[in-house]
Amino acid sequence: MNRRESPRAAAANFIRNIVDQDLASGRLARRLWNGRPGDGTFQSQGAPDAARIRTRFPPEPNGYLHVGHAKSICLNFGLARDYHGRCHMRFDDTNPVNEEQEYVDSILDSVRWIGFDWIEGAHSNLYYASDYFDQLYEYAEYLIGAGHAYVDEQTAEQVRDTRGTLTEAGRDSPFRDRPSGQSLACFRQMREGKHAEGKMVLRARIDMASPNINLRDPTLYRIRFAHHHRTGDRWCIYPMYDYTHAISDALECITHSICTLEFEDHRPLYDWCIERLVPVLREPQWHAGLELVQSLREQGLEVAREFALHCHNFRHKLCGSAAEVSMRTLFDRWERDRAIVVRELDTFYKLLLGKSEQFAPLLAHALEEHRPDPFDLPHQYEFSRLNLNYVVMSKRKLIQLVDEQRVDGWDDPRMPTIVGLRRRGYTPRSLQLFSDRIGVSKADSWIDYSLLEQALRDDLDPIAPRAVAVLEPVRLIITNLASGQREACLAPVHPHRPELGTRTIELARELWIERDDFTERPSPDYYRLYPGNQVRLRYAYVIRCTGAEKDASGRVTAVLAEYLPDTRSGTEGANRIKVKGAIHWLPADGCLTAEVRLYEQLFSDVQPDAGGRDFRESLNPASRRAVTAYIEPGLATAQPEDRFQFERHGYFVADRQDHAPGRGVFNRITTLRDSRSK
């Protein structure tokens, strides 16, 4: 599955350090796996998990993946590969309005193309959040019954108005304290389709005064009368991403849930969702935890006191249920007078064990020092997203480019989508190499696009066959070579891999050379053709420029030269005459024509959408230019996605869509050297 070789030994980073510590401490050793996702009761019937860690790549199927996703793919699948674990391929398909099977198929194809898979023998780790809709619904009913969720009938505008701001607390909904039975009845009516969209939502009951706006009673379920690409019309209510994502991780026994920094403020909600559900989501572990609490209580006064005070350290995990309010009041008294703790131990343990399900979040942390990871819950870790110069990666903006036909679809070679990069000619290994080089950190930074291009060069340079292409041709006439005279010149398929053999280019009286390889007014550092100057035809002879022919407008139509017979490459006389320049060429009547597409960056500004400006104003009008070029005959057998180095020009690929026998189409992937930053 995901055990393919990495480009090189992975560099250490803070996530790998966390994994190393978790494995060394044995905190993951108790985990069981029963062959597929399920709750704690189901997993308790399984064997010790053969996967040392479990990660996941969880895209939403509402668009095409881009290069930022490639970093996440390499990170999550790479960790699973390197630590002998498993990476789950999971679609968080909770919004049927924007999701399509087309996106699912494209995402799966992109992940496989990059070099990873989710198949382990006969077992597949391909999952969908929609697989868990029944369980998610049952857990929502549990939260309602436990007083941790309620159905709100405010309008969307009213919810926004009462949410508060970064500096002002929110205000309680008038439906916040409705009886749980009433909320449960309304929620079931929502499921039965008895209410219109926007009429009701299910909200978590957390803290409307929290400084973290994500905890101000976020929505857990909303009504959507939309056809789902997998479940059809079975559901008309759909869970929100934050709620679904956390529970899906728990059902799949994910150990390290890795996401980008914009989800850092969502982590408390992630934890709230799974910690509140521990009594039903991890029932065996929950009962074992309560037995541990009872054991600590019975180990003597000092142990019981120390654990009670340790629970006090996690008072921030308490919310607004009656039992939690009572516990907070108890902790407040302890804060003022520690001497009373011993006198109130019986009150503490009676409250803790009598209403234990209300204290699941507190116990998830308080039991940690006695039993690491007591409830086997996933943990979320955030890393900085990829910010790449000259690129926009907002899904909304990429959709806008496609919908407004500013690009030729999602796989336009100028797009940062994985399908676009693939069509441009990037290789799976180059994306893995790029991901490895930029590393993983928590610091937001901008990565120069040249690093991506250099990763490609470093991948292709040792393996790409060489070929000659003349992109902007002008005729070169060798005046002292007879018409009809031809001479075979040998060129290596690869200069550093002699085992690949040679290719033949025929020298003739009339050749094609690049138009900018000739000038009549040379600058001091110009070493190519101009009247009187000598250069080498690569793999052939030294020639001396004698002049040029022009049309009535003064445009050069042919360059004239003489070859020096004793200077052929590979002979004793090759170095008899020293020249500073060498140019490539092709015989005028012995080569093929092809369409060559010369791509530049889609945007001309380093940060196209900086400061909230319209990114479309930065579109580069010269980002695509097509020329009819001459190519050497050996390229007639090139297949789509075959890559070459066109000598002196850069790396090119046979277009995976348009290239066909008799119709060569090549895309420039990148130049031989980075010239943009100079």
N, C-alpha and C positions, 0 to 999 in steps of 0.2 A: 504494500500500500504506500505509506509515506516514508519508505526507507531508502529512497534513491540517494545516491551520493550527493553530498553538499558540495558547492563549488570549492570550498576550502574549510579548514577547521573554523568552527563558529567562534566569534569573539565573545568574550564575557560581557554580560550586561546585567542590569539590576534584576531583570526577570529570571535570567538563568541563575543568578545568585539565590533568589528566592526558592527556585525549584531545588537547587542543590541543598539548601538548608532544610526544606521540607522532607526530602528523601533521607538526608543524614539523621534527622530527628526521629524518623519513623512515624510521623504524624499521618502518613497516607497508608500505612501498612495494614490497617484493619479493613480497608475497603473491600467490598464484595461486588461481584458483577455476575448477573444471571443471564447474560447473553444479549440483553436488549434493555432499553430504558425502562424505568419503573420506579415506584416509590420504595421506601426503606423495607417495607414488608416483603415486597417482591424480590428485592436484591438480597435479602437475608437468606433466600433459598439458593443462592448462587455460591460460587467458589471464590477464593481470594482473587482479586482482579490481576490478571496477567499483565495489564498495562500499568507501568509504573506511574504514569500521569495520564490525564485525559484533558485535551484542549479541544477547542472547536473553532470553526470558521462559520459565522452565522449571518450571511448577507440577507437583505430583504430582496425578494425577486421583483423589483420595480424599476430596474434599469440595468445597464451593462457595467461590469466591473471596470475600474480604472487602475492606474499604476499605484495609487495609494492602497487599494485592496491587495495588489500584488505583494506589497510589503507585509500586510497582515497575513496573507496566505503563507508566505515564506516563514514568517515568525511562528505561527501556530502549527503548521504542518512540520516545520523544521524542528521545533521543540519536541514534538511527539516522536519524530524520527530519531533524534539524537539521544533521547532519554528512554528509548524502547517503550514508548507509550502509544496512544491512539489519538488521532485528531478526527473529530466528528465533522462531517459536512452537514450543516443544518440550515434550512431556510426558515427565517422568521417571517412566515407568511400570514400576518395578522390583519392586513389591510387589503381586502379584495378589490377595492376601487382601483388601485394602481398596479396590481400584480398580474403577470401574464406568464403562460408557459414558455413563451419565447425567451423571457429573461432567465427562467430556470435552466433551460437547455443551454443558453449561452454561458451562464455562470459555471455550470458543470464542465462544459467543454474548456473554458478558460483555466479552471483549476487543474484539470488533467494536462492541458498543454504546458502549463508552467512546470509541471513535473511531479505532481502529487496525486494521490488517490485515497479513497476511503474504504477500499475493499481489503479485507484481511482473510485470505483463503476463501471459504464459502460464505463468509459473513460480511455484510455491508454496514458501514457506519454512516449511511445517508439517512438523514431524518428531516422532518418538517415539524414546525411548531404546531401546525394543524393536526398532527398526529395526537396531540395532547389536549385538544379542545374539550373533550369530555372531562378529563381530570381537572383542567383549569376551571371549568364551570363548577365542579364539585368543591374545589378549594375556595372559590368565591363564595359559595353558599356557606362554607365553614366560617369564613371571615365575617360574614353578615351575622351568623348565629353567635359568634364570639364577641360581637360588638365592635369589630375592627373595620367594618365597611357599611355603607348606607347608600340607598338610592336617593339621588338628588334630582329634583324636578325643576331646578332653576334653568333659565335659558343659558346658552353659551355666553352671551354677553353679560348676564348677571354673574356667572361664575368668574369671568375675567375681572369684573368690577370689584368683586369681593376677595380676590386673590391677594391683593396688596401689592407692594413694590419691594425693591431691595432694601428700602429704608423704613417701610411701614408694614406692620403686621396685617395679615388678612383678617376677614370677618367670617364668623361661622355662618354656614348655610342655615336657613330656617328649617331644613329637613335633616340636619345633622343628628339631632337627638330623637328622631322618630323611632318607635319601637322596632327591634330587629325583626319581629314577625311581620310587621308592615313592609319593611324593606325587602324581606325575603319574598313576600307575595308580589311586590312590584317587580322584583328581579325576574321572577318566573313569568310574569306577564310580558316583560321585555323579550324573554326568550321565545315566548309563544307568538310574538309578532303583533301584540295588541296595542302597541304604542308606536307613534311615528318617530322617524329619525329626529334626534335633538330634543325629544320630549323628556327623556330620562337618561341618566348615566349612573353607573355604580362608581362611588368614590371611596377611597381608603380613608379611614378615620384616624388621622395621625396628629397633626399639630398645625393649626392655622397661623400660629405665631412663630413658627420655626424660621430662623434666618435663612434656611435653605428652602427656596420656593418650591423645589421638587417634593418637599414633604408636606406642603399645605394641601392636604386631602386630595391627592392626585386622582385622576380618573383611572379606573381599572377596566371598565367595560363601557362600550357605547353601541348604539343601535345602528346597523348598516344593512339596508335591504340591497345587497349586492351579491352577485354570483361569484363564488370562490372557485379558483382554478382547480382545487382538489376536492373540496367538500360540497361543491355545487350550491344548492339552495337550502341545505340542511340547517344552517345557522343564519340568524338575522341579528345576532349580537356578537361582537368580536372583542377579544381582550386587547388591551393596550400593550405596546412593545415592552415597556419596563417591567410590567407584571409578568408577561409571557416569557421574556428572556431569562429572568432569574429562575423561574420554576422549571423551564426547559433545561437549564444548566443542571439543576438539582436532580431532575429525573434521569438525565444522562450521566450522572455521576462525574461531572466535570470537576477537575481539581483546580485548574487555573483558568479563570475566565478573563481573557485579555482583550482589552478594548482601548480606544483612543481617548485622549485627555478630555474631550468634550463630555465624556460620560463620568468624569470624576465626581461631579456634583450629584450624579444619579446613583452613586454607590450606596449612600444611606438608604435609598428607596429599594435598591436591589437587595440589601441585607434585610430590610424590614419585611419584604415579601416572603423570603424563605425562612426567616427566623420566626415570624408569626405563624407559619404553617408547620413548624417542626412537629407538633403533636400528631399531625396526620401525614405529613410528608416523610417523616423519619420516625415512625411510631416505635420500632424496636429500640432505636438509639434513645428516643425520648424516655421510654420506660427505664432503660439502663441509666440514664442521667438522673432520673428521680430516685432510683435506688442508691445512686452514689451520694445524692444530697442527704438521704436518710442515713446512710452510713456515716457521713461526716458529722451529722447531728449526734449520732450515738457514740462517737469516738471520744467524747469528753468535752468538758466545758470550754477548754482553750481552743480545741479544733473547731468546735461549733461557733465560737465567737470569731475566730479568724476568718472563717468562711463567710459569716454574716457581714463582717466589715469589708471583705473582698467584694461581695455583692453590692455593697454601698458604693464601691468605686465605679460601678456601671449604672448608676442611677439615671444617666442620660438615655438609657434604653427604655425607660418607663414612659408610657404614653398616658392616655386619659381615661382608661377604664376605672371603675370604682375601686377594684383591687389595687391597681397601680397607683391611684391617688392615695390610698391608704398606706401603701409601701413608701411612697415619697414623703408622706407626713412623718412616718417612722424614721426614715433616713434624715429628715430635717432635724428631728430631735437629737439624733446621734451626732449630727454635725455640731450642735451646740454643746452637747455634754456626752462625751464618750463613756463616762462612768455608768450610764444607764443601759449600755448595750447588753450587759449580762442579764440585767433584770428583764429586758424585753426580748430575750432570745426565743422564749416559747411563743410570744406573739408573732415574731418574725417567721419562725418555721411553720406555724399554723397557717399564716397567710400565704407563705410561699408554696407550701404543699397542698393547701386547701384550694387555692385558685391557680394551680401551677401553670395551666395553659396561658394565663395572662402574663407569665414571666418567662416565656420561652426565649425572647431576645436577650434578656438579662442573663439567663442561665447559659445561653450559647457562649457567652464570654466569661462568665464567672467560673464555669467548670473547666475552662481551658487549662489552668495550671495543674489540675488533677488528672485530666484526660485530654490530651491534645486533640483539637478538632472533635469535640464530643459528639456532635450530630452529623459528622461527615458532610458538611455543607461546602458548596463551591465558594471560592473567594475571587473577587474581581480585582484586577490590577490594570492600571492605565499607563499607556506610553504615548509619546507625542506623535501626532499624525504627520504624514508626509506633506510638506509644503514645497512645491517644486517651481522654480522660476519659469516664467513664460508659459505657465499652464493655469487653467482653472479646473478644479475638480469637484465643484459643487454639482450634484446630480441634477438639480433644477436648471443650472446654466448649461450643462451639457445637453439636456433635453431641448433647451431653447435653441441651441446651435443646430440641432438636428431638425426640429420642427420648422424653424425659419429657413432651412435649406442653406445655411451658411457653410455647411460642410456636406460631404456626400455620404451621409449616413453614419451609423455608430462605428463602422470599421474604416472610416476615412483615415488614411495613414497619418494625418496631422492631429488626430484626436488622441487624448491620453488614455483612452479605453484600452483594455487588454487586447480586444479584437483589432483595434486600430494600430496598436504597437506591433501586433503580430503581422498585420498586413504591411506595415511599414518595413518589416524585416527583422525586428528585434527577436532574439532567441530566448528560450526559457532560461538557459544558463546565464545570459546577460542580466535578466531580471533578478535571478537569485544572487548573482554576484553583486549587483547594485544594492540589493536589500542588505546583504551582508556588510558591505562597505559603509553604508550610511548609519548602521547600527541602530540600537534601541535605547532611548533615554526618555526622561520626563521633560526635557527642556525643548520648548518650541523653537524651531529654527527653520531657515530657508535653505534648501538644497539647490545648488546650481545644476541646471539641466546637463551641463557638460559632464557631470559625474555619471549620468545614465549613458551618455554617448560613449564615454571612455570604457565603461563596463562592456559595452558591445564590441568596441574595437579590440579589447583585451581577449574577448571570447573568439572573435572571428579571425584575428590576425594569424593565429597558428593553424587554422583549419580551412580558411576560405580559399578556393582555387582562384588563381589570377586570370584575368582576361583583359583584352584591349577594347575600348569603346571610344569613338570620336564623337563628341557631343555637339560641337559647333564647328562643322567641317569646312575646310577650304582645300582646294586641290593643290598638291605639290607635284611638280613635274621635274623629274631627274633627267636633265637634258642630255647627259652623256651615257644614258642607258637606253639601249635600242628598244623600239616598240616590239612587243612580243617576247622580250627577254624576261624571264622570271627566275627567281632564286629563292629556294626554301630557307627560311631562317627559323631556328629553334629557340623556343622560350620555355622556361620551366613552368609546370603547372603550379608549383609553389616553390619559392626560392630556398626554403629551409627544409623541404621534404622531397629529396630527390627520388624517393621510392614512388612518388606519384607520376613520375615521367615528365615528358615534354609535350608541347603543342607546336604546331607549325603555322607560321605566318609567311605568306609569299610576298617577296619584294618584287615590285614591278616599276615600270617607268612612271606611271601615274599613281599617286597615293592620296589618301585623305589624312590631313593633320588638323589639329585644333587651330581655329582662326587666331586665337590669342598667342599662338606659338610663333607668330610673325608680326613684326612691326617695322615701319620705316624710320621711326624716331625713337630709338631705344633710350631708356633711362640708364644711369650708370650701373644699376644692379640687374639689368636685363641681359640674360645669357642665352636666349634662344635665337631664333632666326631673324636676321636683318641683313641687308646687303653687305657682303664681305665677311660675315661672321660664320663660324663653323660650329656645328653641333653634331651629336651622335643620334642617329636613328636607333632606338633601343633594339638590341639583338641583331643589328645590321651594321651599317657603315657610318663613318663620319661623312657629313655633307657640308658643302660650302654654298651659302646663299649668293645667287648672282643677280637677283632682281625679282620683279613681280609683274603680272599682267592685271590690267584694270578695265572696268567697263566705262561707259560714257559718263557715269556719275562719279567716277573716281574710286569706286569700291574695288578692292582686290578680289580678283576672280581666280588667280592661280599664283603660286609662289614658284620661282625657278631656282634650281640648285644643281650642283654637280656632286657626284659621289667620289670619294677617294678610294680607289680600288684595293689598296693594301691595308685597309683599316677595319676589316670585318671583325665583329665581336667573336671572341674565342680563338682567334688566330694570333700568330706571333706579332703581327703588325698592329694589333688592336690598340696598343698603347703608344704607337709611334707618334701620334699627334694627340696632344692633351687638349681637351675641350672642357668647358665649364657647364655646358648644358646638354641634356638628353631629352628627346621628345618621343612620344609614341605615335604610331601610324597604322594604317591599314591599306591594303591594295584597293584601288578604286573599283576594280571590276571583280573582286574576289571576296567580298564581305556581305554581310546581311544588314538589313535595316530593321530598326526596332523603335518603339516608343519608349522614351526614357523620361520618367517623371522626377523632377528635381524638387524635393520638399524642403521647406524651411519651417521655422516655428510658426504656429498658427497666430501667435500674438507678438507684437513688436515691443511691448512693454514688459519689463521684468515681472511686475506684479499687476496683471491686467485689471483686477477688480479692487485694487487698493483704495482705501478711503471711501468705499461705497460707490465708486463711479461705475458707469455703464461699461462693462467689460467689452462689449461689442465695438466700442470706439477704438479699442486697441488691436482689432483684427488686422493682421498683416496681409495687405493685398498681394504681396509677392510670395506668399507661403506655398504656392504650387505653380510650377511651370513645366510644361511638357514640350519636349523636343524630339524631332526625328533624328536618330543617331545611327551611326554605322558601328556594327559590332563584329567581332571575329567569328568565322564560320562555326567554330566549335560550340558556340552557344546555342546552336540550333536544337541541341538535345536537352537544353535546360528544362527542368520541370518546375511547376509552381512551387514557390518557397525555397528553391535552390538559391544559395547565396554565393556571391563572388566579390572579389576585390577588383574593381575596374582600375587599372593602374593609373596612378596620379589623380584619380577622381574621388575615390572613396569606396564604400561598401554598398552593394546593390543586391536586390532580391527580385526574382521573377514573381510578379504579382500573383497572389494566390487566387484571384478572381478572374482577371482579364488575360493573363498570359496563356497562350495556346500554341500548338504547332502551327507554324507559318505566320504567327502574329505575336512577336516578342514584345512583352511589356515589362519593363524593369523599373523598380522604385529605388531611388537613392535613400539608403537608411541613414548614413552619416558620412561626413567627409573623413579623410585620412587623419587630419589633425583638427584640434579645436581652434577655430579662428574667431569665434564670437567674442571670447573674453579678452582678446588682444586689442 
